[in-house]
């Protein structure tokens, strides 16, 4: 690879039907790195994409009443899909791969066949544990309390004919790669991989499936489809033209400079992927960087957990650049970080409004007020200017050292240290005082304002990878032509023309009232959820009538019950606890989530109907033995519920027929 070329990738994402800010975290970081490398003069190829095969997709498509291809097309290309999210977040990827792309599928078939022909893939039988959400196979020893070690969900026994990749063959080479090179970072990830996977002994890897059809077929054994390890991981080379004629960049850009991946898939990229490349006799990526998770309420953002943050809502209210800045500034890239609306608003107010926005506004306003926007000739700097000039002169090298280590937070802290000092410099030099002193107004005042304008320019150059749209606005206000927006110019304090002309624009980041905004956010989020629920109902496919037999129906027992007592269940907003006389010679306890429709006292003495042979289940630590029958309907967008009540003359214990 030409050393002036730079290849960076994110993992290809499973096309979720509910995208959130956590999905964008890794891709924003990769975009920042790609923009930084372009700024430094590299020819960059930035790849991202979607992993679209597998049992999960097949099942979700079936549930939605569409084909798997239609399902993934809607998630990737549809409104608020993956491509829309990348556009929203201003992602500058050069290439986007889908594992359903024909060129990729054909290349995967060739890769699988080559590995089979040379003996690195063999046919066998799989028996073990399988996690459907993660599409991962596990041994009993790898499970945590009997559950998937990655997601904590239940696993199922799996047994099927399969092809296996000889992962164990490469165990020693993988261990040497991890322990004796900087291939995997941060270093803490190395210890996890070696202790959890290498030392216990690498087992050969199942790389084909017969239990579903949605995947790349093994062309020499049509009953099998290529599993995710060969299919998805190969995208990094097929997207460059390996084993296909779609692209012709493999010789120029491989090996990759860095794969950015979330820590949950570090195993795939630091153990399985290099082993596949070793088997193909191809160079290994220079680095795999396993970043942390974006957490909310103490856990990883997940639709299934209900703890997601909508990026469209936040970007609309605060701007995409504010969101990008927060993601890269709030916590180190290699570590987990907690997302909160309070944290986002605080960072906007303190860093972007008070520091950056205030510096730009004050500097441009004073330049306009004192000199009509155009500085006159100025005198040489004095002692009070030297610290300001020195900080600016050394900034680029410090920033570069951090960026090369993917320490985005540290790079931003250095830039904002200069911004903070520039605001302090204003307070110390007091341009408003200089403007009133005849002997000072002009050269000395111009020097102070020039230093401020130049510090703004230098910081803006270095902030461009993080906040490209904001920086474009600042450059326009500074009147800085393209030559003053370059990496080279950022290394030279004093590149701004001496008699620069500036134009003040609107405030970059207005301050936000925390209390009012948090309330508004809560209301906006609730409205969004309501709209999503309505849209989901409208889009739901009409199901064909589902009939049961008479024999099925007579299995269900309905019985009349008298309410002896009813009370709210502590710590539950919905549950009511019923003590019922069902004519059985003993009382029956049933729990029902109807507190928002009825108060307990109004139900005592009523005659209700219950399903009496429903299997018992626990709710809030209490056992419920049956289900009360009610009628539910949505009226004017709001759900209404009515318990089925009979006349009081109907005795308890009668069965309905």
N, C-alpha and C positions, 0 to 999 in steps of 0.2 A: 504493500500500500504506500502511495505517495504520502510523505509526512505532512503535506499541506492539506490532506483530506481527513475528514473526521466523520465516523459513522456511529450514531447513537440511536438506541432503540428503547422503547417501552415494551412491556409484555403486551401481547395481543389480548384484548379484553373479551371475556364472555359477555355476549350482548344481553345485558339485563334489561328488563322492561321497566325499571325505575332507576334512572341514573341520578346520582347524588354527587356532592362535592368531593367525596372520597374517591370516586372514579377519576376525577380530574387531577388529583394531587400529584401522582407520579408523572403524568403527562405534562403538567405545568412545569415541574422541575426539569424534565427533559427539554422542554421548549426553551426555558431559561438558558440551559447549557448550550443548546444548539445556536441560539441567538448570540450568546457570548462568543462562541467559536467563530461564527460568521463575522462578528465584530473584529476579532483578532486576525482575520484574513484567511481563515480556513474555508475550503469547499466542503460543505456539510451535507450529509445525507441523514435525515432524521425520519425514522420509520415508526409508525404505530399501526394498529389495525384491530381486527376482531377474530376471536376463536369461535367458530360457528358450528362445529360438529359435536355429536355426542348424544347420550341418552337423555340428558336434561332438556336439550333443545327439542328432541323428538317428542318427549312427553308434553312439554309446554305447547308445542304446535298442535298436538292432538287435543289438548284441553281448550285451545283457542279455536278449534275447528278449521285450521288452515294447514297448508303443507309446511314442512320445516323451512323450505326456502322462502316462502312467503313470510313466515314468522321472523326469520333473521333479517330479511329485507326491510320489514317495517321497523325493527328495532335499530338497525344501522342507518337507514336512509330516511326514515319517517320523521315527522315532527318531534322535536325534543329527543331525537335519537343520538347515536354516538357522533355522527358527523356534525349534527347541529350543536352538540355540546362542545366539540373541538373548535367549531367556528365561534361560539360564544366566548370561550376562554382564550381566543386569539392564538390558537396553536398553529405553529408554522411548519408542520410536518411536510416533508418533501414527498413522502410516499405513504400510501395507506393500503394495507394488505388485508384481504378477507380469505379465510381458509377455504371458502367455497369458490374462490377465483379458479377458473379452469387451469391456468398455468401452474398454480400452486399444487392443485390436486395431481396433475400429471407428474410433476417433479417428485411429489411424495411417493407415488407408486414406484418411480425409478429408484429412489433412495431405499425404500423398503426392500425392493428386489435385490439391489446390490448387497445390502447387509445380509439378506438371506443366502444369496449365492456364495458369499465368502464365509459363511458359517457363523456370523455374529447374531443371526436370528434363527431360531429353531422352533419346531412345532411341539406342543406339549398340552398339558391340561392344567387349568387354573383352579385351585381350591383355596379359599381364604375369605377375608372380609372386604367389603366394598362400601365406600361412602358415596352415595349418589350425588349429593350437592357438590362435593369436591371432585367427583369423578376420579377417586383415588383408591387404589388397592392397598391393604395393610395386612401385616401379619399380626397374630395375637399379641406378640411382645411389643409391637409399636402402638397398640391402642392405649388410651389413657382412661382408666376406669371403664374399660369395655367400649369406649366411644372413639370417634375419629379424633386424632391428635391435633388436626388443623382447625376444625370447626366445632368440635364438641358434640356433633350430632350422632344419632344412632347409626350403626353400620349393619349390613346384612350379609348373610352367608352367600357366597357366590361360587359357582362351579360351572365351568364351560371349557370347551376346547379352545386353545389360544396359541398364538405365537409369542415367543419370549426373546428378549434381547439379553445377550450375555453381559449384563452389567457387572457381575462378579469378576469377570475377566479383567476389568480395568480398575479394580479396587485400589491396588497399590499405587498406580499412577495418579488416580484422583486424590488419594491421601497426600501424596508428595506435592501435588499441585496446590492443595489447600494449605498445607502446613508450611511449605517452604517458598512460597511466592506471595505476591500481593494480588493474586487473581481475584479473591473474594474480599470485599470490604463492606461494612466495618469489620474489624478483626473479631469482634464478638460473634459474628455469624459463623466464622470458621470453627470456633469451639462447639457451637451447636451442631454443625454438620458432622464433624468428626466424632463427637461423643454420642450423638443420637443415631447416626446412620452408618458411619464407616466402621467404628470399633465393634458394634454388635454383629457386623458382617453384612456386606451388600448381597442381596438376593437378586437373581435374574428378574427382569422386568417384563410384565405382561404388556405386549404392544399390539394386540389385536383383540377384537370382540366379535361375538356371534349373537349376542342377546339383543342387539339393535341394528338398524340398517343405515341410520343417518351418519355417514362418514365416507371417507375415501376407501373404495373397495380394494382389497388385495387382489390384483388382477390375475394371479395364478392360482387363487383359491377363493372363488366368489362368495362363499359363505361368510368370509371374514371382512371386517372393516378395520382400517388402520386406526390404532388408538392414539389418544392425544399426545403422548410423548414424542412419537415420530411425526405426527401431523402438525401439531401446533408449534413445537420447538423448531422445526425445520424452516419456519417462515423467515427467520433471520437471514437465511442464505438464499431461499427461493425468491425472496423479494429483490435480490441483487442479480438474479438471472441464473442461479445454480440449477443445472439440469432442466433449463427451459430457455426459450428464445424471446420471452417477453421483455427482459431487461438484459443489460450487458455491463453491469457495474461490479461484478464479483471481484475481478482482479484489482480494480481500483480501490475498493472500499473494505474488502475482507482481509484481515480479521476486524471485527467490530472494536471500536475504542472502548465502548462501555454499554452494557445492558443494565438499564435501571429496572429493578423489580421490587415488588413488595416482599416483605420478609416471609410471608406465608408460601411463596413459591421459590424461595432461595434454593431449596433442595433440588427442584427440577433443573434450575439453571446452573448450579454449581457442581452437581454430581451427574445427573442424567445427560444434560446437554453436552458437557465436555466429553463424556464417554462416547456419545454418538459421533461427535466430531473426530475423536481418536480412531474410532472404527472406520470412519470415512477417510482417514488420513488427511484431515484438513487442519489448518492452524486454529488455535483456540482464540476466543475473544480475549482482548487485553485485560478486561476487568468486568466483573459482575458486582454491582453495588446494590445491596439489599436494604432499602429504606424502611422506616417504621410505618406504623399505621396512623391514620387520622382518626382520633377517637372522639366519641360523643357520649356523654353520660357514663364514662368509664369503660366503654366497649367500642369495638370496631364498628364503623358505620355499616349498617346492613338493613336491607328492606325487610327481611324476615323479623328483625328485632324492632322495626319501627322507629329506629333512631337515625333518620337520614336528614340531610340539609339540602334544600333545593338551591342549586347554583343560579338558576334563572332569577329567582326571587332576590337573591343577594346582589347579583350583578346589576339588576335593574335599579335597586335602591342605592347602591354604593359605588358602582362602576366595576368593570372587570379588572382594571388595574389595581384597585384597592383590594380586591379578593386575591389576586395573584400575589401582591405584596405580602398580605397577611400569611398566606400559606408558606411562603419562603422565609419570612422573618420571625414568626412567632416561636419556632422551635427548630432544633438541629435536624437536618434532613435524614440522618441515619437513625433517629430515635422516634418513638411514638410521641404524638402531640395531641393535646386536648383542644378540640374546636369548641368555641362558645360564641354566641352573638355578642356577649359583653366584651370578650377579648377582641373581637373584630372591630367593634365600635371604638373601644379604647385605643387600639392601634391606629385607627383612622384619625381620631382626634389628636392624639399625641404626636405621632410621627408625620402623618401626611398633611393634616391641617395646621397644627401648631408649628412644626419644624419646617418641612419642605414648602408647603403652601404659603406660610407666613414669610419665609425668606424670599421666595420669588415675588410675592406681592409687594413687600416693603421695598425691595431693591428696585423693581421696575417703577413703582409709584414715585420714589425719590428721584430716580433718573428722569422721569417725565416732569416732575414738579420743578426740579432745580435747573434742568438743562433742556427742557422741551423734548426729551427722549434721545438726544444725541450728545455724547460726552465730548468736551473740548480736549485739547492736548493736556497732558498731566505731567507732574513731576515724578522723580524717582521715589521709591518706597522709603518709608521711615522705619524706625525700630519697632513701632507698634504694628507694622504690617507683616513683619517677618514670620511670625508664628503662623499666620493665616496662609501666607505664600508657601511656607515649608510643608504644612499639612497637605495642601493641594498637590504640591510637587511629588510627594511620596505616596499619594493615595493609590495611583494605578498599580504600582508594584505590589502593594499590600493586598489589594483587591484581587489581583491575578493569582497570587499564592493561595488565597482562599478558594477561588473558583476552580482551580485545578484539582483541589481536594474535595469538590462538591460541598464545600462549607458555605452554602448560600447565606445562611444567617450571619456568619462572621463577615462576609463580604458586604452585606447590607449595613451591618453595624459600623463598619469602617466608613462607608459613605455618609451615613447619618451622623457620625462623629464630626465630620467636616461641616455638614449642614448646621449642626448645633453650634459649632464654633463660629460659623459665619454669622449666625444670629447674635451670638455674644459679641462678635467684632462690631456689629452695628451699635450695640449698646455702649461699647467702649469708645468708639471713634465719634459717636454722636453727629452724624451728618447734618441733622437739623440745626445743630449749633454752628458747625462749619459754614453752613449756608448763610448765616447772619454776619459772619466776620469777613469784611471786605478783602483783607489780605489773604484769607484762606480760601474764599469761594473761588472755584475754578480749578487750578492745578491739584491742590490737596484734596478737595472734595471729589474731584474727578477720579483721583487715584483710589480713594476708598470705594467709590461706587464701581470702578473698574474691577477691583479685586473681588468685590461681591458678585458682579456679573460673571467674572471668569470662574469663580468657585461654583456658581450655579451651573455654568456650562460643563465643567469637568464632571461634576456629580451627575448631571443629566446624561452624559455619554455612558457612564457606568451603570446608571439605572435603566438604560434602554432595554436590556434583556429581560428585566423584571416587569417594567411598566411601559411598554412601547408606545401606547396611545398618549399617555400623559407626557412622556418625554418629547413626542412630536409637537405637542402643544407648547411646551416650554421653549423648544428650539425656534418655533415660529415667533414667539414673543421676544426672544433674544435677537432675532434677525440672523441666526447662525446658519450659514450655508452648509451644504453637505460636507465640505472639507473640514468644518469645525465640529463634526459629529462623529469623527473617526477614532479608532483605537490609538492611532499614532498621535493625534492632536491631544488626547487625554493625558499623554505623558509629558506635555509641555505647557507649563503655566505661562500665559501671556500670548496665546495664539489668537485670542479675540482681537479684531482690529481696534486700534487705539481710539478712533472716533466712532465707536459703535453706535448704531441707532436701534432703539428697542421700542416695542409697543405693548403696553399692558393689556392683558386679556381678562377673562372672568376668573374668579377664584377656582383653583384646581380642586380643592377638597373642602367644602364648607363644613363647619363644625356640626356635630350631631348631638341633640339632646338625648342623653342615655335613657332616661325613664320613659319619655314619650315614644322613643324609637322602639324600645323593647316591647311596649304595649302594642304599637302599630305592627311590629313583626309578628307578634302572637296572633293578632287578628288576621293579618295577611296569610299566615301559614294555615290557619283554620279554614279560611276561604278557599285556599288552594286545595286542601285535602277534600273539602266538600265538592269542589269542581271535578277533581280527579275521580272521586267516587261516582259522580253523576256520569262522567264520560265513560267510565268503565262499564257502568250498567247499560249505557246506550250502545256501546260497542260489543257487548256480550252477544255471542252468537245464539240464535234461537235453537233451543234443544228440541229434538224430537220427543214426543210424549214417551215417558218411561213407565211402562205398565208393570204391576206386580200380579201374581196369580192369587186366586181366592185362598189357596192354602197359605200363602204368605200373609194375607190380610188377617186370617183368623188367628194367627199367632199373636197378634197384638191385642192386649187386654186393656180395655178402658173401664174405669170404675168410678162411681160417684163418691165424693168425700165431703165431710163437714169440717170446716176450719175451726179447730179448737183454740189455737193460738197462732199468732204471727208476729214476728219481730225482725228488725233490721240486723244483718250480720255485721259485727264490728269490723272496721277497717275496709269495708266494701261499700261502694257507692250504689251498687246495683242489686245485690242479693237480698232476698227476704227468706227467712227461715219459717216454714210452715209445719205445725203439728196438726196432723189430720186424723180424723176418725173415718176409716174406710170400711167399717163393718167387719173387720178381721179379728176383733177381740183384743186388739192392741193398737197403739197409735203408730202412725207412719210419719217419718220426717222427709220432707221434700224441700229443696232449695230452688229458687226461681229468680232470675235476673230482671225483675219487673218493678224495682223500687222507684224508678223515675216515672212510672205510670200510676202506682198505687201507694197509699200510706198503709202501714200494717194494720192499724186499728180499724180501718174501714172494711177489712176483709174477714174479720173474726165473725163466725156464725154463718158465713156464706156456704153455699153448696157448689162445689167445683167438680171438674172432671179431670182424672189423671190417668196416664199410662202407667199401669202398675207392675208390668213385668219387664221394665227397662233395667238393664244391668246397673247396680249401684256404682256411683263414682264420687270421688272426693272433690270438694270445692272449699277453698279457704280453711282446709283442715277438717271440714264437716262432711259427713256422708249424706248423699242425696239418694233416696230410694224411689225413683220414678220421675215423671215429668207432668207438670200441669199443662193442660191444653188451652191455647189462646188463639186469637185471630189477629193477624198483623197486616197492615196495609200502609203504603206511603200516601199521604195526602198533602198536597201543596209543598212537596219536597221534604216533608217531615214524617217520620215513621210514627204510626199510631198503633196501640196494642189494646186488646180487650180480652180479659179472661173469659173463658166459656163458663157461664154461671147458669144454674138451673133453679127452678122454683124451690123454696124451702120445704115444700111438702114432699119432695123426692128424698127418700131415706138414703143414708150412707150404705155403701156396699153393693149397690145395684150395678150390674155390668151393662154396658151399651152394646147393642146388637143391631 
